Amino acid sequence: MKKLLNLVEQLALQIPNADKVNKDVSNANIGWHIEHSCLVIIKITETLKKSDPKKFQAKFNFKKIFVILIGKFPRGRAKAPEVVMPIENITTTHLEESILKTKTAIVELQNCEKNNHFSHPIFGSLNAPETIKFLGIHTHHHLLIIQDILK
């Protein structure tokens, strides 16, 4: 949890750069990457909390194992689902509120049972420990994009 909270703190530090964009790196500005990262954590946490741990079924998924082992995603391979797509015209105030909601969501993750789960469109079913790793990898992925936008 500390690692994920630290990553969210790093996102918060980038709020002053929210309007910056580098089309060679991403069509989206830094604010979009911050908001998207927050939405992913918030929405997945909501789904995880609602899930029935008794219904979790672990299934082998090579892509999931590979990503969790190497700790990174390839860029430009996946499109974000609509539910985690940021709104237009993201304000600094909105980003600050999203960061606070995200930190609350991370604290709520601690109350999940091991087999609370959510279904990822590529990686299949992830239990709570796998989900926390996934959220860390995903957030770090977007922080790297932000760093490249700023170069």
SVG drawing of the C-alpha trace seen along z (x, -y; Angstrom):
<svg xmlns="http://www.w3.org/2000/svg" viewBox="-21 -25 35 47">
<polyline fill="none" stroke="black" stroke-width="0.4" points="0.0,0.0 2.8,-2.4 4.3,-2.0 0.9,-2.7 0.4,-5.8 3.9,-7.0 3.1,-6.7 -0.1,-8.7 1.9,-11.4 4.2,-11.5 1.1,-12.1 0.0,-14.9 3.3,-16.6 2.6,-16.8 -0.6,-18.7 1.1,-22.1 2.2,-20.5 -1.4,-19.3 -1.7,-21.4 1.6,-20.2 1.5,-18.0 4.1,-16.4 2.4,-14.8 5.5,-12.8 4.9,-11.0 1.1,-11.1 -1.9,-12.9 -3.1,-13.5 -1.8,-16.1 -0.4,-15.4 -3.7,-16.2 -5.3,-13.4 -2.7,-10.9 -3.1,-11.9 -6.9,-11.7 -6.9,-8.4 -4.5,-6.9 -6.8,-8.1 -9.9,-6.8 -8.4,-3.3 -7.5,-3.1 -10.9,-4.4 -13.1,-2.3 -11.1,0.9 -11.3,0.5 -15.0,0.1 -15.4,3.3 -13.0,5.2 -15.0,4.2 -18.3,5.3 -16.9,8.7 -17.7,12.0 -14.4,13.5 -16.0,17.0 -16.6,16.6 -12.9,15.9 -11.4,18.5 -7.8,18.3 -7.0,19.0 -3.6,19.2 -3.0,16.1 0.4,15.7 0.0,11.9 -0.9,11.3 2.0,13.3 4.4,11.7 3.4,8.1 3.4,8.7 6.8,10.4 8.5,7.7 6.5,4.8 5.7,2.8 3.3,2.5 4.2,1.9 3.1,-1.5 0.3,-2.1 -1.0,1.5 -4.3,1.1 -7.2,-1.4 -8.6,-2.5 -12.2,-1.4 -14.8,-4.2 -15.4,-4.1 -11.8,-5.3 -11.6,-7.9 -11.2,-11.4 -13.6,-14.2 -12.7,-17.1 -11.2,-20.2 -9.7,-18.8 -9.1,-21.6 -6.4,-21.7 -9.2,-21.6 -10.7,-18.5 -7.2,-16.8 -6.7,-17.7 -10.1,-16.1 -9.3,-13.0 -6.0,-12.6 -7.8,-12.7 -10.4,-10.2 -7.7,-8.0 -5.8,-8.0 -9.1,-7.1 -9.6,-4.2 -6.1,-2.9 -6.9,-2.9 -10.1,-1.0 -8.1,1.6 -6.6,2.7 -10.1,3.9 -10.4,6.3 -10.1,10.0 -7.4,11.8 -9.9,13.2 -11.9,10.1 -11.4,9.7 -12.1,7.9 -12.0,8.9 -9.5,7.2 -10.2,7.2 -6.7,8.6 -5.4,10.2 -8.6,11.9 -9.5,12.2 -7.2,10.6 -7.5,11.1 -6.7,8.3 -2.9,8.9 -2.6,9.1 -4.8,6.1 -2.6,4.0 0.4,5.0 -1.4,4.2 -2.4,0.7 1.2,0.0 2.4,1.1 -0.3,-0.9 0.3,-4.1 4.1,-3.8 3.5,-3.3 1.6,-6.7 4.3,-8.4 6.9,-7.3 4.7,-8.8 4.5,-12.0 8.3,-12.1 8.7,-11.7 6.2,-14.4 8.2,-16.8 11.5,-16.0"/>
</svg>
